[in-house]
Structures are given as C-alpha cells and as structure tokens.
C-alpha cells in the first residue's frame, strides 16, 4: 500500500507540475459549460430592427413600440427611404425591417384593412423565420386588442419577404460555415500539430542547425497546408454551387482572395500555438478549445450572436471566423464588393500581422 500511495502521489506531482495540462483539465469543463450554456439557444433577443414609417400615426407607432418592448428587437434605425433600408441589410446592420404604408391609420379606420411589409435577412434562414414569427405574433396580438375595442374584425396583413434566400435553403447558411470550419481545421490545427511534432521528436533542432533560416523552415512547413486549404476551398465551392445550388452573386476572384486571407490568418494562429506548446497533445487541446469551439459557437455560424450575453458578444469580435463568415455571405449571397467588406478584411489583415509578430517573438525566444 505504501508503494501504491507513493506512486499515486508521484502521478499527482507530475500533473500539478505541468501547468498547461492542468489548466486544460480544470479549465475545459468551465469553458465548455459556459459556452454551451449561453451560446446555444433557440431564442433570439435584441435583433436589430429598421423601421420605415412615413405615416408616423398612432397605429404604426404602437406596433413599433411593442416590437421593441418585447425584448426580441432593438430599434437600430428609423429609415427615411427604402434605399436606407436596403443599405442596412447589405452592411449586415439589421436582421429585420418593417415598412409601413402612407396614411396607414386612416386607411385602416376607413376600410378596416392595412398592410405591413416585413423584410428579413434570410442568409440565416432559421433566424429569419424566427424573427418573422416573433413580429407576426406581436402584430396579431395588437390586432386582437383592436378587434376587442372596436367590436369589428379589422385586418392587419403582414407581407413577408425573405431577402437573399427566398426559398429558405439551410445550405446557404451551412456552406459558408463548413468552409470556415474546414479552413480553420486544416490551416491552424494541422499546422500547430505539424510544427509541434518536429519539436517533440527533436527534429526541429536538426532543421535549425541546417543552412536554412528559421523563416524558411516555417514557410516551408506551412506552404503545403496553404495548398491543401485552397484545394478544399475549391472543392467546397464546387459542391455548394453545382450540387446544392449555392449562388455566388459577387466576384469569384474577390471570394478566393478573401479565402486565401483567412487561410493566412489561420496559419499564423496555428504557428503561434506551436510556439507556445511542446507536445502535440497540448497543441491539439488548445486548438480545440481556442479555435474549433469558438469557431462553431461564437462566429454566428449556427447561433445568432445578438442573443448571447454581452461578454460572449465581445469575445466573438476576436474570433477570425466571425469576420470571414460575414465576408463570404456578403460576397456569395448579397453580391457585394470590396467596398462593403473592407472593414472585415482589414480586421483579418490586422489579426494576421498580430499573430505573425507574436509568433516571431516567441519563436526567437525559444531559439536563443
């Protein structure tokens, strides 16, 4: 028993001595429960709403007030014309717009009929359908109250339009998301494991004493993954376009250039992870926790970011996948050019340079 006790005590010492592994073992449950508990939800809250209300009468004002008071919507903007509404959708500033006709209240009192137009961004079909259902239900409740007060059956008919994806095909949401996950997997995770494997096996030192400079060694290690990631991009685009009918409304050249930029960002992040780890196991766990889970949960791929608590919304801003998904949805579904995605592009460029600078700094420290 004494030998067994001593052996178990030794194993605990080994675990506690490796702080990174201990952090993963104890921190991973907290991270997983927090992310899954707050990020995974079918409810949508605080979705940005644009209102075009030329009449500004009692009825339209009351319906807008109820939409905002429900907690499902935040009033993002009161548009002055339809062009402002369209621009809000193109720049991904809103998920739903409500358009009232002129003199709605007068027509409603005179004819007992009014029509309201609801526009939804259907690049995320589930979100669009949910928001339309929320708005339609609120309008229906208001109509029932009016019916009770006036003692007659007036009718408010919402006219629904789904922008960019009128057939509500879920593949329009999953193709950009799957492309993002695969590029992150191939570029970041595999790169971090490949470089860490050289260090773990002791072959990195052999490479470093060769005539090749460290920069050439790193570039030589990552170029094959750039080629593989680009090949996967072409395969996904071909499958999405010719098998599932995914449109590419914008420039194909711009789309491929943005994909290359995201691959470079992911590679730089993978190299950074490899400079901070000494084993493939640790590199794999860090990649899963720091890359894969945030990419799936906090990028807006499946779950709307607007419904998450503000700390997770803030955290999503440092996830490269969030900005890449915005870019490819704009290009593929909305047909926008670089003038509409320049901000997201600059963010990815800045992240790439930051990861490279941090990698070079850590790489040099380890080689001294």
Buried (B, 14 or more C-beta within 10 A) or exposed (E): EEEEEEEEEEEEEEEEEBEBBEBBEEEBEEBEEEBEEBBEEEEBBBBBBBBBBBBEBEBBBBBBEBBBEBEBBBEBBEBEEEEBBBBBBBBBEBBBBBBBBEEBBEBBEEEEEBBBBBBBBBBBBBBBBBBBEBBBEBBEEBBEEBEEEEEEEBEBEBEBEBBBBEEBBEBBBBBBBBBBBBBBBBBBBBBBBBBBBBBBEEEBEEBEEEEEEBEEBBEEBBEEBBEBBBEBBEEBBEBBBEEEEBEBEBBEEBBBBBBBBBBBBBBBBBBBBBBBBBBBBBBBBBBEBBBBBBBBBBBBBBBBBBBBEEEBBEBBEEBBBBBBBBBBBBBBBBBBEBEBBEEBBEBBEEBBEBBBEBBBEBBEEEEE
